[in-house]
Amino acid sequence: MRLYRTLCSVSKFRTVFDFAGRDVAHWFPGHMAKGLKQMRASLKSVDCIIEIHDHIPFSGRNPAFQETLDVRPHLLVLNKMDLADLSKKQNILKRLEKQGVREVLFTDCLKQKDENVQKVVPMALEIIQRNPRFHREESTNYRLMVIGVPNVGKSSLINSLRRTNLKKGRASRVGGEPGITKAVLTKIQVYERPIVFLLDTPGVLPPKIESVETGMKLALCGTILDHLVGEDIMADYLLYSLNRLEKFSYVEKYDLQEPSDNIQHVLKRIAVKLGKTQRVKAITGVGNITVTIPNYSAAAYHFIRAFRKGELGQVLLD
């Protein structure tokens, strides 16, 4: 790692990423607006909001949720922390506190036993006790609404809570792509004494993503469908981010000689190492011939998914 840092200091890595005039205006599917409207309409039956985000703790937190959060107790769960570099955990908490978010848990919901997952419901109940219950003073059970952008682990949290508290199997389908949960406000029991239900909701993106860079971070974390953004530029932005953060695990993983700022060079090495090639026709002076070349698209696909699995090290993009 020390050698890589020396190389990094003398290499001319990019300090700014060129998004080539890309626009994020069409990254907000219409069904998400419908989901948000139904969630707001059901607020009077909810005691506490559990907002789930992942290893980009600031980018993409939906501002449309703010009016929702303002009228109900709120617990922020930062999931997928096995993928994040938590060396700056205190800085994250301080910045969130400045934004008015004081109740925060860091979780890894896919872990068989996560101590912080065990704290979610007791912490939510404690928060509820400190606040008025509005229309639900007489109710003996509690309802928590789970909200968040797509693919941050809402369903994984619900299944983990059922496994931890009720010793029961999964109630929500889990997928690696955004948009798996489409039903609005499915009621699922996650606690016995007292009885606590979670209302599962579909992932909802902001209707207007604040910047292309925020959109790119969301895309890399699987929040936006890859084809809407383009895996070529996603792979390039990932390389730019890894170099900027001095996260050089990709060098050894893909048998590079040193860190590189050239995405075509990196993708070529990935394609060669993995045997990802494609046959294409080439026009030459003696006629058409078929040649074998590296499959850059397949390499970009692998590079992005290696990041999402944590195979390129623990990275906090924010």
Secondary structure, 3 states (H helix, E strand, C coil): CHHHHHHHHHCCCCCCCCCCCCCCCCCCCHHHHHHHHHHHHCHHHCCEEEEEECCCCCCCCCHHHHHHHHCCCEEEEECCHHHCCHHHHHHHHHHHHHCCCCCEEECCCCCCCCHHHHHHHHHHHHHHHCCCCHHHCCCCCEEEEEECCCCCCHHHHHHHHHHHHCCCCCCCCCCCCCCCCCCCCEEEEEECCCCEEEEECCCCCCCCCCCHHHHHHHHHCCCCCHHHHCHHHHHHHHHHHHHHCCCCHHHHHCCCCCCCCCHHHHHHHHHHHHCCEEEEEEEECCEEEEEEEECHHHHHHHHHHHHHCCCCCCCCCC
